[in-house]
Amino acid sequence: MKSKKMKKTTMFGLLAVLVVGIIFSTGIASAYRGDPSIKGPQFNEERHELMETAFENLDYVAWYELMSENGMHPRVLDVINENNFATFAQAHEAAESGDFVTANTMRAELGLNNGNGLRDGSGQGAQQGLGQGKMQTRHAGNPANCMYN
């Protein structure tokens, strides 16, 4: 009898630890996403000041160079260009002043949905790899498009 109760207690304890771990890790991973008041793990004060100066001066070239340093190429570089950089800078300013509704609306208009976009595989990393994560479509009555053929 004691063994069954001990197994249940152990299982409940492990489940509780797992749930708390998932909640905690999710909170850490998304804590700074879109909220400029929370610094991410790669935060660098000097780079931040240079970035702020680029936004204030609407200096797309300086911003682009900072974003692409060390061979980086984040998705934002595929979306933001010289023509829409002023809008992006306005969205940045809105977020810094706490107006997240305006900031998110402007980001969405630019094509930066911050994780709220379509879940169709067209985001970062699309067309790479061997098709992992691709959504398969099935059309009734059309065996050529059947995912099982």
N, C-alpha and C positions, 0 to 999 in steps of 0.2 A: 504494500500500500504506500509506504514511504517513497518507494522508487518512482511510482507514477506521479506523485505530487511533486517530487524533485524534478522530474523530467518536464512537467508542465511549467514549473517555476523557471527552470533554466531556459526553456523555449520562449517564454514570455519575456524574460530578461534580454535574451538575444534579439528578439523582435523589437523591443523598446530601444535598444542601443542602435539597431539598424535604422529605425525610423528617425531617431534624433540625429544620427549621422547624415542621413539624406537631407533632412531639413536644414541642418547647419551648413552642409557643403553647398546646397542650392543657394542659400542666403549669401554666402561669401562670393560665389561665382557671379551673382547678379547684383551685388551690392552697389557697385559703382557704375553700372551700365546706364548711361543716360542722365545720371545725376552728377553735375560738376562739383557738388560739395563733398563728394566722397572720392578720395584718391585711390586709384587702382594700384596693383602690385608693382607695376612698372613705372610709377610716377617719378618724374625727374623735375625738380624745381627750375633749373636752368632752361630745359626744353619747354616747360610750361610757359615761362615768361616770353620766350621767343615765339611760341605759338600765339599767345595773347597779343603780342605786338603785330603779328601777321594779320590776325583778325581785325584789330583796331585800325590798321592801315589799309585794310582790304588788299593785302599783298599776297595774291594767289601763288606767285612763284616761290616766295619764302615758305608759305604753308606747304606747298607741294614738296619742296626739298626736305622739310622736316618730316613729312609723312612718309617719304620714300627713302629716308636715310638707312644705311646698313642693308640695302637691297630689299627693304620691305615694300610690299605692294598691297595694302589693304583694299578691300572692295570700294571704300569711299573714293579712292583715286579713279575708279572706273566711272563714278557717278558725278563727282564734282569737277567742274572745269572752270576756265576763266569767265565764261558767260554766266554761270549760276553761283559763283563763289560769294557774291554779295548777299544773296539769299541765305546761303549756308552760314555766313558770318552773322546774319540777323538771327537765325535759329540758335546759333551758339550763344549770342547775347541774351536772347529770350530765356534760354535754359539757365544761364548764370544768374539771371534776375529772378528766377523761380517761376517763370511763366511756362510751365511744361506743356500746357495745352497748345499754346502758339508754337513752341519749339517743335513739338511732335507733329503738328499739322504741317509746318514748313518742311520738316525732314521727310514726311510722307510725300509731299508734293515733289520733292527732289528725287524721290525713289529710295530714300533711306528710312525704312520702316522700323528699324531698331528691334528686330525680332518679331514684329507684328505683321509681317508680310505674308505672301502666299506660301503655302507649304507644298509647293509643287516641284521642288528640286532645282529651282532656277536661281537659288542664292549662291553664296560663296562656295566655291568648290564644284559648281555644276560643270558637267561635261568632263570631269576628271575621274580617274579610277576605272573600275570595271563595271560600273552601273550599280554599285551598292547604294541602296536607299532610293533608287528610282521608283517612282510610282508606276505601276502597270495598269493599263486601261483595258477594260473588257467591254466589248460592244455586243449586245445580244444580237444573234442572227448573223454575225459576221465572223466566221471562224478564222479569217486571216488575221484578225486583231485579238484573237483569244490568247490570253496569257499562258494557256496550257498547251498550245500547239507548238 
